[in-house]
């Protein structure tokens, strides 16, 4: 009731603006989000291309002006979001509000000689998270939330598994050092541990390798262990993923900050606005 009363007290243009900027259910909201996504990807492409020295030397001025146009657009968009939000402070300090703010700050900081734009502008990549909000892609956001919960539920078992792997790596590194010795390139235990990590992860740089038969036999065991170790954490997470996917409800979107919440939530867990 209170939200409906607030919406009736607001000017009609502000409510229309809010629906366009925050609500992808409307036609204008979908069109704006598609346009915004194109701008975001274009701005990132400009930064990537501009990092190439030859291109920057030839077209540096054009790249700078184009980036300035993108920055002005993001700044105007941020101001309009603040104006149209039902609770401007909640939006400003929400995750998407902070990301929107950081989207136009890098160039402004560059103008006052704080940091290099190539380092700061990558923050804008976070704005690509908005792609999940297009066309109410509940499926993808829902699956991503399940994956996050599955990883959290599997964390303790994965830590125990990694500690076991760490112990094995130290033992195998010590064994290969004792078997091969400095004459075959294994000058110390850390070198043996380095070789074990490179082998067990199936990277195989080839800069150092066992020369004796016992060393080669040990290397074969380590290689086979490497394939098995990939399957264990994958299986742990898969079990949790399947379990949580049967229990997790479909989420609902907050029209103020764009955050996704549980289906039975009353208030947004990101900005505190009533859903």
N, C-alpha and C positions, 0 to 999 in steps of 0.2 A: 504494500500500500504506500509506504513511504517513498519507494523508488518511482512509483507512478505519479505521486504528487510532485516529486522533484522534476520529473520530465515535463509535467504540464506547466510548471512555473518557469521553465527555461524558454528562451526565445526559440521559435521554430527553426530558424537558420542554424542555431547551435546544435539542436537535436539532429537535424539533417546532416550536418557536418560530422557529428559524432558517429552516426550510422555509416557514413561513407568511409571514415577513417578506421573505425573499430569493428564494424559488423560486416563480415564477409558473406552474410546471408543475403544481403540486398544486391541488386544488380550493380548499383554504383560502387558498392563495397568490393565486389568481385573485380570490376574493371579497374578500380584504383589499385587493388593489390597486385593485379597482373602488371599494371604500369609500374608500380613501385618495385616489383621484382626485376623487371627489365632494367630499371635505373640502377638498382643495386649491383646487378651482374655487370652492367656496362662500366660502372665506376670501378669495380674491382679489376675488370679487364684493362682499364686505362692505367691503373696502378701497376699491374703486372707488366704490361708492355713498356711503361715508362721506366721500369727498373733495368731494361736493357740499355747499356751504355750508348751503343750506336744510334738507337732510335731516340733516346733522350737528347743526344747531342744535335740531332737533326730537327726533331719536332718538340723540343722541350717547352717552347712557348705555347704551342697548341695544346699540349698535354696539360700544362698548368691552367690554362684558361678553361679547358673542358672540366678539369677537376674542380675549379672554382664554381662553375655552373652547377655541378652535382652537389657541391657543399652548400650552396645557397638554397638549392631545392630541399635538401635534408633539413636545413635550418628552418625554413618556412614550414615544412611538414611537422617538425617538432613543436613549433609555436602553435600551429593549428590544433595539434593534438592536446596541448596544454589548455587551450581556450575551450575546446569542445568536450573535454573529459568531464564526467560528472564530479569526480574528485581529483582535481589536478595534481595535488601533492602525492596522492596514492599512485597515480600513474607515473609521475616523475621519478619516484623512488622504487618503482617496480623493476623487474628484470628488463622488460622490453623498453621501459622508459629510459633506463640507464644506457641501454644499447643505442637507442635513438639519439640520445645526447652525445654519445661518443662517436656517432657516425659523422657529425660535422665538426667535431673539435680538432682532429688532426691537422687540417689545413690552417685553421685559425692559429694553432700553436706554431705551425711552420712559419706563418706570417710574422709572428713575434719571436721567431728564432728559438723555439723550444722543441728540441728533438728533430729527427728526420722524418719526413712524411712517409717514407717507405716502411719505417718501423711501426709508426702509430696507425697508419691507415688500415692495416690488416684487421683491426678491431671491427671494421665494417663488415667483415665476413660473417660475423655473428648475426647480422641482419638477415642472412639467408635462412635463418630459422623461421622466418615468416612464410616460407614456401609451404610449411606444414599447415598454415592457416588458410590457404587458398582452397576454395570449393569444399570447405569443411572436411578436410581429409582426416576424419576421425581414425581411419584404419591405421595410417602411418604413425600418428601421434600416440594412438593406443598401443601399437606394437612397440614403439620406442619406450613407452612407460613400463611395459611388461619387461623389456630387456633390462632396464635400469633396476627394477625390483628383483629380477632373477640374479643379476650380478651382486646386488647387496646381500641377498639370501645365501649366495654361494661363497661369500667373501672368506669366512672362517675356514672352510674346507680348502679353498684355493690357497690360502696362506699356509696351511699345514702342508699342502702338496709342494708349494714353492720352497718351504724350509727343508723338506725331504730332498728335493732336487738340489738345493744348495749344499746339503751335506754330501750327497753323492758326487757333486762336482769337485768338492775339496778332496774327497777320498780318491777319486779317479785321477785328479791332477797330481796328487802325491804319488800314486802308483806309477803313472807314466814317467814321472821324474826319476823314480827309483829304477825303473826298467831301462829307459833310454839314456839318461844321464847327459851331462854337458857336451859330450863328444858328438851327440846327435841333435844338438840345438836346444835341448831342454836344460837350460843353465840353472834353473831354480824352480821351486814349487809354484810361484805365481805364473811362470811361463807354462807350466803343466796345466794349471787351472785355466789359463787363457785358451790353450789348445782344446781343453775339454769343453769349454763354453762354445767355441767356434764349431766343434764337431757335433756336439749334442743338439745344437740348434740347426744343424744341417747347412750351415753357411759355407764352411770349408774354404777359407782363404787360400790355403796351400802354401803359406809362408813357412810353416813348420809341420813336419809329419814324422811318425815313428819309422824307424829303419829296421828294427829287429822283428823277429817273428812274434815274440810275446807282445811287443808293442802294437803290431798290426792286428793281432787277435783282440787285444783290448780295444783298439780303435773300432773294430767291427762291432763289438758289443755296444760301444757308446753310440754308434750310428743307429743301431736298431732301437736302443733306448730312446733316442731322439724322436723317432716316429711315434713311439708309444706315449711319450710325454705330451705330445700335441693332442692326443685323443682324450687324455684324462680330464683336463680342465674343460674341454669342450663338452664332454659327457656330463660333468657336474652342472654346468650352466644350462645345458639342454633339459635335464631333469627338472630343474627349478623353473625354467621357462614354461615347460608344459604344465607344471603344477599351478603356477600363478596365472597362466592364461585362462585356466578353467574357473578361476575365482575372481579375477579382476573385472570390475564393472566398466562400462563405457564412460569416458570422461565428458565433462561439459566445459564450454569455453566461457571465460569472463569477457564481457563486452567492454570493460574499462581498460584492462591491461593486455588482454589477449592470452592470458595464462590458462592452462588446462587443469581442471579439478575433478575429483571423484564425482560420480553421478549423484550421490546423496549429500554433497556439500551445499551449505547454505551461503557461506561467505568464501570469497576467493582467498586462497592461501598465499597468494603473491602480493596483492594490493589491499585486501581486506574489504573490498566492495561486495555488496550483496549481489548474489548471482540471480 
